Amino acid sequence: MTRLSMIRPGPLLGQFITYALFAVLLGVFANGPAWAPVPPDKAQILLTLIHAGKPAGECRERSAEEMAKLAPNMRRLKVCPRQRVSLLVEMEIDGKPVYREWLKPAGLSGDFPSHAYRRFAVDPGSHRITIRLRDSARAEGFDHEAAAETILVPRQNFAIDFRAAVGGFTFN
């Protein structure tokens, strides 16, 4: 008996049917449900923020007794808390408040940056956007504030980002 005569048609037919079904499903979903992140008659404002607030407490100096108790490689005179303050973010569109949230710092010790990613669908046209951020332990007011006027067209994405290195909020 040759090797070719040992092949049974049943498993080959089953494999062919499985591959054909997979190809049909792939074709259906490749051309399938259309998804649009923004409705066709709206524009979108995106707020992205990754920022670490100020330390939650003041730095202090260790006493001579504290320093003596520590191993030589752990002796740092100045000790600062790891935890960061929560950020307060507020946003207004055309004078109406649309977003206000306290963003807690990430990480087990609360020492990583806070994150925000929000989308707002708006009608096309002229808009005045005001955004504020408090990243310190102050009780009132804001540390950063910016405003922009823009004209949006349908399906346009308008991004607002915060970058401390460039001075605050950027509008794109």
N, C-alpha and C positions, 0 to 999 in steps of 0.2 A: 504494500500500500504506500502510495506516495503521500507526502505531506499535504498536498493540495486536496486530496480526496478526503482527508480527515476533518476539514473545516465544515462545521454544521451551519446551515443557513439561518436557523432560529436566532441565535445570539447576534448575528450580523444584522438581521432585520430589526431586532429590538434596539440595537445601538443606532442604526440609521433613523428609526422613528424618534428616539430620544434627542439626537442631534437636530433633526428637522423641527421638533417642537421648540427646542431652545432657540433656534434661528428665527422662528416665527415670533416668539415672545420678545426676542431682542429687537426685531424689526418693528413690532407694534409699539414698544416703549421708547424706541429711538425717535419715532415720529409722533409719539403719543402726547399725553396731556401737556398742553402749553402752560408754562408757569411764568408769570410776570411779577417781579418784586414790587412794582408800582402800578396801580391801575392806570389805564391809558389816559384818563382825563385828570390825573393828579400829578403833582411834583412831590419830591421827597427831600426832607432835611434829615441828615445823618449826624448824630452827635457821638463822637468817639473820644474817650478819655482814659488814659492810663497815667496815673500820677500818685506819688507818695506824699502824704501830708507831712507836716512838721512833726518832730518827736513829741510824744504825749506828755513828757515831763522835762524838767530842767536837768542838765548835767551837774554832777557834783564831784568833789574831790574826796578821795579816800583818806582816812586818818592814818597816822603812822602805825597804830595798832592793827588796823585792817590790812595794811600792806604787809606787815610781818607775818600774818596768818596765811597769806597766799604763797603759792609756789612761785619761784623766781620768774618763770615764764608767764605768769598770770598777773604780774604787778604792773598795772596801769594806774596812774594817778587819777585820771579823769574817767568817770563812769557815766555813761548816758543810757537812758532807757531805750529798749529796742522798739517798743510799740509806737505806732503812729496814730495821729488823730483821724477821725472819720472826716470825709469831705462832704460839704454841702454844696449841691449843684442846683441852680435854678435857671430856667429858660422861659422867656416870653416871646411869643410871636404876635406882632401887631398889638402889643400892650396886654395881651391875654396870657396868664400863666398856663403853660402846657406841661411843665416838668419841674418837679422839686423832689429831690431824694438825698438822703444821707447814705453815702457809700462807705462801707466799712473796709478797713485795710485787709488785704488777703494775708494768708500765711498763718501757721499755728500760733505764732507770737504776735500776730497783727503788725508785722514789720515789712510787709510787701506792699506794692502800690495798690490803690483802689482802681476798679475798672468800671466803665460804663460804655454801653453801645446801644443807642436807642434810635428808632426811626419814627419820623412824623410825616404823615401824608398831608399835604396842604393843597389848596386850590392854586392853579397857576396865577401869576400876576406879581405885583409889587408887594414886598413884605419887609417889615423891620423886625430884626431878630436881636434880642438882648440876652446875654448869658452871663451868669455870675458864678464864682467859685470861692468857697472859704476853705483854706487848707491849713489853718492854724487853730489854736485853742481859744481864739477870741469869742466873746459871747454874742456880739452883734456885728453886722456889716460883712463885707466881703473883701478878700485879699486880691481878687482878680475880677475884672468886669470888662466886657467888650460888647459892642453893638455894630450891626451891619445892615445896610439896606441893599436888597437884591431884587431882581426881576426874574422870576422862574417861569419856565415853559413846561408844558406837559411832559411827563416822564423824565424830567431832569433831576439829578441827584446833586444836592448842595451839602457839602461836608463842613462840619465844625469840629476842629481838633484842638486839644490843649497841649502845648509844648512849652514847658518852663524855660528851656534853653533859648527859645526865640522870643521870649517875652510874654507868653500867654496864649490867648486863643488865636487860631488862624481860621480863615473862612475861604473855602475853595468851591 
